Structures are given as structure tokens and as C-alpha cells.
């Protein structure tokens, strides 16, 4: 069964974002491969940062994120979240693209990281894991 999900992550670019050829290559490959994976989304770039939202079957998103993590064109990736959805926002975009100014991208990145760091669910999950590990140690 395919569970439709949306994923949001931020990362830093290891390529010059002024390198239009490299960005076009990223978009070209995404637009060619994403339909086969039933993935849609948007890539926002600027100021040395990427912010990307992807939608599709959860299993495919997780596999794709593994590939993204291994891509040397960016680093310092943080998965802000992945959640089930009923319908797509980007249903007609195999990969949209948006360029923002460095200030806008840095501000957006900081806001997303603050939300991610402040999630109580994360603390609850860590506590639950610790309790589980304590049970294993008995």
C-alpha cells in the first residue's frame, strides 16, 4: 500500500548557486526521474541554501532522501519533517523551482530549524526510546 506523504528538508549548497548549469542539471535529473517515482515538489535555492518540499509515496520519499544525503552538491541537511497527506500541493510539478534572495533563504531556513528544534514530539520520541532501551537492559 502506498502512503502519500510530504517531506520538507533544508540543506546548504556546496556548489555556487550562481552556477546555473549545475542547478539546471539538478532540475533536469529531478524532472526526468521524479515521475517514475511518483514524486512531485519544489526546490527553493538562494544564498547558499536549499529548501525542498517533496510529495509522493512515503517509501519513495525516504529512498530519495537517502540519495539526496549522499549528493556532494549539498551538505548539512536537516529533515524538518515528513507527514502523511491526503492530496498534493504540487501535483502538476515533477520539480518546480524558486530562487530567493540570500536574506529570504537564510530567514526561512532559520525559522524552519527553530520549528524543528522546538518540536515536543522529538523530545517525547527520545524519552520513549530511552524507556525502551531501559527495558532491554533489564
Secondary structure, 3 states (H helix, E strand, C coil): CCCEEEEEEEEEECCCCCCHHHHHHHHHHHHHHHHHHCCEEEEEEECCEEEEEEEEEHHHHHHHHHHHHHCCCEEEEEEEEEEECCCCCCCCCCCEEEECCHHHHHHHHHHHHHHHHCCHHHHHHHHHHHHHHHHHHC
